[in-house]
Amino acid sequence: MSFETILQNLVDTVPDAVGAILVDWEGEAVMEHCHCDPYEIRFIAAHKGIILSRLKEMQSSELAGEVRDVVVTTSGGHLMIGCIDNDYSLVMHVGRSCPMAVALRHFRCAIAELKEEI
């Protein structure tokens, strides 16, 4: 399955999904699928590196464990960021009405599929 197909399935399956983007370690877009201006999802994804790097600093603690994914909730929606490997991440933006359990289940399945492709 291609990156494009995985992202399209993810966005089209998750209720109130705005978009998803696969990015490299520098925050550069590899592939995206969205129901918004692609610039918006690329802008969000470029800044995910700041969030992930801060969270990964906590990994030095044995109690925290390895960061796999994180959800940031804002007044406008939820931002999910997940590690595929050391070089690639998946970023997804969903609206506030989206049930987070449903979104996370599909998000984590997409990460597993992307790991197989990479």
C-alpha positions in Angstrom: 0.0 0.0 0.0 1.4 3.5 -0.9 1.9 6.4 1.5 -0.9 8.3 -0.4 -3.4 5.4 0.1 -2.6 5.0 3.8 -3.1 8.8 4.4 -6.2 9.0 2.3 -7.8 6.0 4.1 -6.9 7.5 7.5 -8.4 10.9 6.7 -11.5 9.5 5.0 -12.2 7.0 7.8 -11.7 9.3 10.9 -14.8 11.5 11.6 -14.1 15.2 11.4 -10.5 14.6 10.2 -8.9 17.7 8.7 -5.8 16.1 7.3 -2.8 13.9 7.8 0.8 14.4 6.7 3.9 12.2 6.7 7.0 14.3 7.5 10.7 13.6 7.7 13.0 14.5 10.6 13.4 18.1 9.4 9.6 18.6 9.3 9.5 18.5 5.5 6.4 17.0 3.9 6.8 13.6 2.3 3.1 13.1 1.5 -0.2 14.6 2.7 -3.9 14.2 2.3 -6.2 16.9 3.7 -9.5 18.7 3.4 -7.9 22.1 3.9 -5.2 24.2 2.2 -2.2 21.9 2.1 -0.1 24.8 3.3 -2.0 24.7 6.6 -1.2 21.0 7.3 2.4 21.5 6.2 2.8 24.5 8.6 1.4 22.4 11.5 3.7 19.5 10.6 6.8 21.6 10.4 6.3 22.6 14.0 5.7 19.1 15.3 9.5 18.7 15.6 9.6 21.1 18.4 6.9 19.3 20.4 8.5 15.8 19.7 12.0 16.9 20.6 10.8 18.3 24.0 8.9 15.1 24.7 11.8 12.9 23.7 13.9 14.7 26.3 11.8 13.0 28.9 12.8 9.6 27.5 16.0 9.8 29.6 13.9 8.9 32.6 13.2 5.2 32.9 9.8 5.9 34.3 8.6 7.9 31.2 9.5 5.3 28.6 9.8 5.9 24.9 7.5 8.5 23.3 5.4 6.8 20.6 2.6 9.4 20.1 1.0 12.4 21.7 -2.2 14.3 21.4 -2.4 18.1 21.8 -5.9 19.4 22.3 -6.7 23.0 21.5 -9.9 25.0 21.2 -9.9 24.3 17.5 -9.2 20.6 17.5 -6.8 17.8 18.3 -3.3 17.4 16.9 -1.9 13.9 16.9 1.8 13.3 16.4 3.2 9.8 16.1 6.7 8.4 15.6 7.1 6.0 12.8 10.9 5.6 13.2 13.8 8.0 14.0 13.4 9.8 10.7 9.6 9.9 10.0 6.5 11.0 11.9 2.8 11.1 11.1 0.8 14.2 12.0 -3.0 14.4 11.9 -5.4 17.2 12.7 -9.0 16.4 13.6 -11.9 18.6 14.8 -13.0 18.7 18.4 -16.1 16.7 17.7 -14.0 13.6 16.7 -14.1 10.8 19.3 -10.4 10.6 20.4 -10.5 6.8 20.9 -11.7 6.3 17.4 -9.1 8.7 16.0 -6.2 7.2 17.9 -7.1 3.6 16.9 -7.1 4.6 13.2 -4.0 6.8 13.7 -2.0 4.0 15.3 -3.1 1.5 12.6 -1.8 4.0 10.0 1.5 4.3 11.8 1.9 0.4 11.7 1.1 0.4 8.0 3.6 3.2 7.3 6.2 1.3 9.3 5.8 -1.6 6.9 6.1 0.7 3.9 9.2 2.5 5.2 
